[in-house]
Amino acid sequence: MENVHCEVKDNKLIITIDLGHRGAVSSSGKTVRVASTLGNQYVPGTPDGFKLGLNAYVPNR
């Protein structure tokens, strides 16, 4: 995962993303990745083997 922190607290999944982070530019050049699970990933500590797929991005200016 890139810039994604997950934790389970009181049976709730808490996802933390640093909004100031800037990662790779998309192949089209239109967006910049802020956070990604880089595909569907199992979330440790969740019941029943939950998976998460997340992408957060901003326009490339």
Biopython code that builds the backbone (N, CA, C, O; Angstrom):
import numpy as np
from Bio.PDB.StructureBuilder import StructureBuilder

atoms = [
    (1, "MET", "N", (0.848, -1.187, 0.000)),
    (1, "MET", "CA", (0.000, 0.000, 0.000)),
    (1, "MET", "C", (0.884, 1.238, 0.000)),
    (1, "MET", "O", (1.960, 1.252, 0.598)),
    (2, "GLU", "N", (0.422, 2.251, -0.665)),
    (2, "GLU", "CA", (1.156, 3.514, -0.724)),
    (2, "GLU", "C", (0.345, 4.601, -0.027)),
    (2, "GLU", "O", (-0.742, 4.964, -0.476)),
    (3, "ASN", "N", (0.896, 5.121, 1.090)),
    (3, "ASN", "CA", (0.294, 6.236, 1.822)),
    (3, "ASN", "C", (-1.111, 5.909, 2.329)),
    (3, "ASN", "O", (-1.968, 6.789, 2.404)),
    (4, "VAL", "N", (-1.341, 4.651, 2.673)),
    (4, "VAL", "CA", (-2.622, 4.223, 3.240)),
    (4, "VAL", "C", (-2.310, 3.462, 4.528)),
    (4, "VAL", "O", (-1.573, 2.477, 4.515)),
    (5, "HIS", "N", (-2.875, 3.928, 5.632)),
    (5, "HIS", "CA", (-2.712, 3.233, 6.901)),
    (5, "HIS", "C", (-4.104, 2.809, 7.372)),
    (5, "HIS", "O", (-5.015, 3.631, 7.470)),
    (6, "CYS", "N", (-4.253, 1.524, 7.659)),
    (6, "CYS", "CA", (-5.542, 0.984, 8.104)),
    (6, "CYS", "C", (-5.414, 0.431, 9.511)),
    (6, "CYS", "O", (-4.417, -0.200, 9.860)),
    (7, "GLU", "N", (-6.433, 0.676, 10.307)),
    (7, "GLU", "CA", (-6.496, 0.068, 11.635)),
    (7, "GLU", "C", (-7.948, -0.216, 11.982)),
    (7, "GLU", "O", (-8.862, 0.474, 11.531)),
    (8, "VAL", "N", (-8.137, -1.246, 12.793)),
    (8, "VAL", "CA", (-9.470, -1.610, 13.249)),
    (8, "VAL", "C", (-9.590, -1.198, 14.710)),
    (8, "VAL", "O", (-8.768, -1.579, 15.544)),
    (9, "LYS", "N", (-10.626, -0.415, 15.012)),
    (9, "LYS", "CA", (-10.854, 0.057, 16.372)),
    (9, "LYS", "C", (-12.351, 0.015, 16.644)),
    (9, "LYS", "O", (-13.140, 0.599, 15.902)),
    (10, "ASP", "N", (-12.731, -0.663, 17.687)),
    (10, "ASP", "CA", (-14.147, -0.788, 18.053)),
    (10, "ASP", "C", (-14.992, -1.287, 16.882)),
    (10, "ASP", "O", (-16.085, -0.782, 16.627)),
    (11, "ASN", "N", (-14.462, -2.288, 16.177)),
    (11, "ASN", "CA", (-15.144, -2.919, 15.045)),
    (11, "ASN", "C", (-15.390, -1.954, 13.879)),
    (11, "ASN", "O", (-16.325, -2.136, 13.099)),
    (12, "LYS", "N", (-14.540, -0.926, 13.772)),
    (12, "LYS", "CA", (-14.618, 0.021, 12.658)),
    (12, "LYS", "C", (-13.264, 0.091, 11.977)),
    (12, "LYS", "O", (-12.225, 0.093, 12.637)),
    (13, "LEU", "N", (-13.281, 0.149, 10.650)),
    (13, "LEU", "CA", (-12.050, 0.294, 9.883)),
    (13, "LEU", "C", (-11.739, 1.777, 9.736)),
    (13, "LEU", "O", (-12.550, 2.541, 9.213)),
    (14, "ILE", "N", (-10.566, 2.176, 10.198)),
    (14, "ILE", "CA", (-10.136, 3.564, 10.112)),
    (14, "ILE", "C", (-9.013, 3.634, 9.084)),
    (14, "ILE", "O", (-7.980, 2.981, 9.231)),
    (15, "ILE", "N", (-9.228, 4.433, 8.043)),
    (15, "ILE", "CA", (-8.259, 4.594, 6.970)),
    (15, "ILE", "C", (-7.670, 5.992, 7.076)),
    (15, "ILE", "O", (-8.400, 6.982, 7.102)),
    (16, "THR", "N", (-6.335, 6.067, 7.139)),
    (16, "THR", "CA", (-5.655, 7.353, 7.243)),
    (16, "THR", "C", (-4.794, 7.554, 6.005)),
    (16, "THR", "O", (-4.025, 6.674, 5.617)),
    (17, "ILE", "N", (-4.934, 8.740, 5.384)),
    (17, "ILE", "CA", (-4.174, 9.108, 4.199)),
    (17, "ILE", "C", (-3.568, 10.487, 4.444)),
    (17, "ILE", "O", (-4.268, 11.408, 4.863)),
    (18, "ASP", "N", (-2.275, 10.631, 4.185)),
    (18, "ASP", "CA", (-1.617, 11.937, 4.253)),
    (18, "ASP", "C", (-1.970, 12.691, 2.972)),
    (18, "ASP", "O", (-1.476, 12.356, 1.895)),
    (19, "LEU", "N", (-2.814, 13.697, 3.087)),
    (19, "LEU", "CA", (-3.303, 14.417, 1.914)),
    (19, "LEU", "C", (-2.229, 15.264, 1.231)),
    (19, "LEU", "O", (-2.418, 15.705, 0.097)),
    (20, "GLY", "N", (-1.119, 15.492, 1.903)),
    (20, "GLY", "CA", (-0.039, 16.263, 1.315)),
    (20, "GLY", "C", (0.918, 15.425, 0.472)),
    (20, "GLY", "O", (1.759, 15.973, -0.240)),
    (21, "HIS", "N", (0.793, 14.102, 0.548)),
    (21, "HIS", "CA", (1.679, 13.200, -0.197)),
    (21, "HIS", "C", (1.379, 13.245, -1.690)),
    (21, "HIS", "O", (0.218, 13.308, -2.093)),
    (22, "ARG", "N", (2.412, 13.214, -2.495)),
    (22, "ARG", "CA", (2.242, 13.112, -3.943)),
    (22, "ARG", "C", (3.125, 11.974, -4.431)),
    (22, "ARG", "O", (4.324, 11.937, -4.154)),
    (23, "GLY", "N", (2.517, 11.050, -5.159)),
    (23, "GLY", "CA", (3.232, 9.889, -5.666)),
    (23, "GLY", "C", (3.428, 9.970, -7.164)),
    (23, "GLY", "O", (3.775, 11.019, -7.707)),
    (24, "ALA", "N", (3.203, 8.853, -7.819)),
    (24, "ALA", "CA", (3.460, 8.729, -9.256)),
    (24, "ALA", "C", (2.407, 9.461, -10.089)),
    (24, "ALA", "O", (1.246, 9.579, -9.699)),
    (25, "VAL", "N", (2.845, 9.940, -11.230)),
    (25, "VAL", "CA", (1.940, 10.538, -12.220)),
    (25, "VAL", "C", (1.342, 9.401, -13.041)),
    (25, "VAL", "O", (2.032, 8.435, -13.365)),
    (26, "SER", "N", (0.059, 9.515, -13.375)),
    (26, "SER", "CA", (-0.600, 8.470, -14.171)),
    (26, "SER", "C", (0.037, 8.368, -15.555)),
    (26, "SER", "O", (0.736, 9.279, -15.998)),
    (27, "SER", "N", (-0.211, 7.262, -16.220)),
    (27, "SER", "CA", (0.376, 7.060, -17.553)),
    (27, "SER", "C", (-0.135, 8.095, -18.560)),
    (27, "SER", "O", (0.569, 8.429, -19.513)),
    (28, "SER", "N", (-1.357, 8.602, -18.353)),
    (28, "SER", "CA", (-1.886, 9.632, -19.257)),
    (28, "SER", "C", (-1.328, 11.014, -18.914)),
    (28, "SER", "O", (-1.382, 11.933, -19.731)),
    (29, "GLY", "N", (-0.782, 11.155, -17.679)),
    (29, "GLY", "CA", (-0.258, 12.442, -17.242)),
    (29, "GLY", "C", (-1.301, 13.380, -16.675)),
    (29, "GLY", "O", (-0.981, 14.509, -16.302)),
    (30, "LYS", "N", (-2.556, 12.928, -16.604)),
    (30, "LYS", "CA", (-3.643, 13.807, -16.160)),
    (30, "LYS", "C", (-3.792, 13.877, -14.644)),
    (30, "LYS", "O", (-4.303, 14.867, -14.121)),
    (31, "THR", "N", (-3.351, 12.837, -13.929)),
    (31, "THR", "CA", (-3.530, 12.799, -12.481)),
    (31, "THR", "C", (-2.242, 12.384, -11.774)),
    (31, "THR", "O", (-1.333, 11.816, -12.380)),
    (32, "VAL", "N", (-2.189, 12.687, -10.460)),
    (32, "VAL", "CA", (-1.078, 12.299, -9.604)),
    (32, "VAL", "C", (-1.665, 11.488, -8.452)),
    (32, "VAL", "O", (-2.625, 11.910, -7.806)),
    (33, "ARG", "N", (-1.080, 10.329, -8.208)),
    (33, "ARG", "CA", (-1.573, 9.450, -7.138)),
    (33, "ARG", "C", (-1.206, 10.026, -5.776)),
    (33, "ARG", "O", (-0.060, 10.408, -5.539)),
    (34, "VAL", "N", (-2.187, 10.083, -4.892)),
    (34, "VAL", "CA", (-1.976, 10.508, -3.509)),
    (34, "VAL", "C", (-1.867, 9.287, -2.612)),
    (34, "VAL", "O", (-1.021, 9.242, -1.719)),
    (35, "ALA", "N", (-2.728, 8.290, -2.848)),
    (35, "ALA", "CA", (-2.710, 7.071, -2.045)),
    (35, "ALA", "C", (-3.320, 5.938, -2.857)),
    (35, "ALA", "O", (-4.182, 6.155, -3.708)),
    (36, "SER", "N", (-2.854, 4.721, -2.576)),
    (36, "SER", "CA", (-3.411, 3.573, -3.273)),
    (36, "SER", "C", (-3.111, 2.292, -2.500)),
    (36, "SER", "O", (-2.073, 2.166, -1.850)),
    (37, "THR", "N", (-4.035, 1.357, -2.585)),
    (37, "THR", "CA", (-3.754, 0.030, -2.046)),
    (37, "THR", "C", (-3.025, -0.814, -3.082)),
    (37, "THR", "O", (-2.616, -1.938, -2.792)),
    (38, "LEU", "N", (-2.859, -0.278, -4.291)),
    (38, "LEU", "CA", (-2.176, -0.991, -5.385)),
    (38, "LEU", "C", (-2.871, -2.310, -5.678)),
    (38, "LEU", "O", (-2.240, -3.365, -5.744)),
    (39, "GLY", "N", (-4.178, -2.228, -5.852)),
    (39, "GLY", "CA", (-5.007, -3.411, -6.074)),
    (39, "GLY", "C", (-5.770, -3.749, -4.809)),
    (39, "GLY", "O", (-5.669, -3.045, -3.804)),
    (40, "ASN", "N", (-6.526, -4.819, -4.862)),
    (40, "ASN", "CA", (-7.297, -5.248, -3.691)),
    (40, "ASN", "C", (-6.380, -5.954, -2.713)),
    (40, "ASN", "O", (-5.662, -6.884, -3.082)),
    (41, "GLN", "N", (-6.405, -5.504, -1.445)),
    (41, "GLN", "CA", (-5.518, -6.050, -0.419)),
    (41, "GLN", "C", (-6.336, -6.482, 0.789)),
    (41, "GLN", "O", (-7.324, -5.842, 1.150)),
    (42, "TYR", "N", (-5.907, -7.581, 1.409)),
    (42, "TYR", "CA", (-6.517, -7.983, 2.677)),
    (42, "TYR", "C", (-6.163, -6.943, 3.735)),
    (42, "TYR", "O", (-5.042, -6.436, 3.769)),
    (43, "VAL", "N", (-7.120, -6.634, 4.589)),
    (43, "VAL", "CA", (-6.904, -5.676, 5.669)),
    (43, "VAL", "C", (-6.676, -6.454, 6.957)),
    (43, "VAL", "O", (-7.600, -7.090, 7.464)),
    (44, "PRO", "N", (-5.452, -6.414, 7.497)),
    (44, "PRO", "CA", (-5.163, -7.155, 8.726)),
    (44, "PRO", "C", (-6.057, -6.702, 9.880)),
    (44, "PRO", "O", (-6.360, -5.516, 10.013)),
    (45, "GLY", "N", (-6.471, -7.646, 10.701)),
    (45, "GLY", "CA", (-7.263, -7.327, 11.885)),
    (45, "GLY", "C", (-8.755, -7.236, 11.650)),
    (45, "GLY", "O", (-9.510, -6.976, 12.587)),
    (46, "THR", "N", (-9.203, -7.447, 10.405)),
    (46, "THR", "CA", (-10.638, -7.391, 10.125)),
    (46, "THR", "C", (-11.216, -8.802, 10.173)),
    (46, "THR", "O", (-10.539, -9.769, 9.822)),
    (47, "PRO", "N", (-12.457, -8.914, 10.604)),
    (47, "PRO", "CA", (-13.105, -10.233, 10.608)),
    (47, "PRO", "C", (-13.442, -10.661, 9.183)),
    (47, "PRO", "O", (-13.672, -9.817, 8.317)),
    (48, "ASP", "N", (-13.471, -11.934, 8.947)),
    (48, "ASP", "CA", (-13.915, -12.511, 7.665)),
    (48, "ASP", "C", (-13.014, -12.154, 6.487)),
    (48, "ASP", "O", (-13.451, -12.283, 5.343)),
    (49, "GLY", "N", (-11.777, -11.712, 6.711)),
    (49, "GLY", "CA", (-10.848, -11.457, 5.623)),
    (49, "GLY", "C", (-11.278, -10.362, 4.664)),
    (49, "GLY", "O", (-11.269, -10.563, 3.449)),
    (50, "PHE", "N", (-11.653, -9.214, 5.190)),
    (50, "PHE", "CA", (-12.056, -8.087, 4.348)),
    (50, "PHE", "C", (-10.931, -7.694, 3.406)),
    (50, "PHE", "O", (-9.752, -7.767, 3.753)),
    (51, "LYS", "N", (-11.318, -7.276, 2.209)),
    (51, "LYS", "CA", (-10.373, -6.733, 1.243)),
    (51, "LYS", "C", (-10.741, -5.277, 0.957)),
    (51, "LYS", "O", (-11.904, -4.883, 1.044)),
    (52, "LEU", "N", (-9.727, -4.498, 0.616)),
    (52, "LEU", "CA", (-9.929, -3.083, 0.327)),
    (52, "LEU", "C", (-9.227, -2.745, -0.973)),
    (52, "LEU", "O", (-8.077, -3.132, -1.183)),
    (53, "GLY", "N", (-9.916, -2.022, -1.847)),
    (53, "GLY", "CA", (-9.335, -1.481, -3.067)),
    (53, "GLY", "C", (-9.563, 0.015, -3.067)),
    (53, "GLY", "O", (-10.707, 0.466, -3.122)),
    (54, "LEU", "N", (-8.478, 0.802, -3.005)),
    (54, "LEU", "CA", (-8.621, 2.242, -2.847)),
    (54, "LEU", "C", (-7.625, 2.974, -3.744)),
    (54, "LEU", "O", (-6.458, 2.589, -3.827)),
    (55, "ASN", "N", (-8.081, 4.019, -4.406)),
    (55, "ASN", "CA", (-7.223, 4.927, -5.158)),
    (55, "ASN", "C", (-7.649, 6.348, -4.853)),
    (55, "ASN", "O", (-8.830, 6.680, -4.957)),
    (56, "ALA", "N", (-6.703, 7.185, -4.480)),
    (56, "ALA", "CA", (-6.974, 8.606, -4.245)),
    (56, "ALA", "C", (-5.995, 9.392, -5.117)),
    (56, "ALA", "O", (-4.793, 9.128, -5.104)),
    (57, "TYR", "N", (-6.513, 10.351, -5.867)),
    (57, "TYR", "CA", (-5.657, 11.092, -6.787)),
    (57, "TYR", "C", (-6.152, 12.517, -6.966)),
    (57, "TYR", "O", (-7.291, 12.849, -6.638)),
    (58, "VAL", "N", (-5.261, 13.353, -7.499)),
    (58, "VAL", "CA", (-5.570, 14.760, -7.760)),
    (58, "VAL", "C", (-5.185, 15.069, -9.206)),
    (58, "VAL", "O", (-4.386, 14.350, -9.806)),
    (59, "PRO", "N", (-5.754, 16.140, -9.765)),
    (59, "PRO", "CA", (-5.340, 16.533, -11.116)),
    (59, "PRO", "C", (-3.860, 16.917, -11.145)),
    (59, "PRO", "O", (-3.344, 17.481, -10.181)),
    (60, "ASN", "N", (-3.193, 16.615, -12.233)),
    (60, "ASN", "CA", (-1.792, 16.989, -12.408)),
    (60, "ASN", "C", (-1.744, 18.391, -12.997)),
    (60, "ASN", "O", (-2.119, 18.608, -14.149)),
    (61, "ARG", "N", (-1.280, 19.335, -12.195)),
    (61, "ARG", "CA", (-1.259, 20.739, -12.644)),
    (61, "ARG", "C", (0.146, 21.215, -12.840)),
    (61, "ARG", "O", (0.361, 22.367, -13.215)),
]
sb = StructureBuilder()
sb.init_structure("model")
sb.init_model(0)
sb.init_chain("A")
sb.init_seg("    ")
for serial, (resi, resn, name, xyz) in enumerate(atoms, 1):
    if name == "N":
        sb.init_residue(resn, " ", resi, " ")
    sb.init_atom(name, np.array(xyz, "f"), 0.0, 1.0, " ", f" {name:<3s}", serial, name[0])
structure = sb.get_structure()
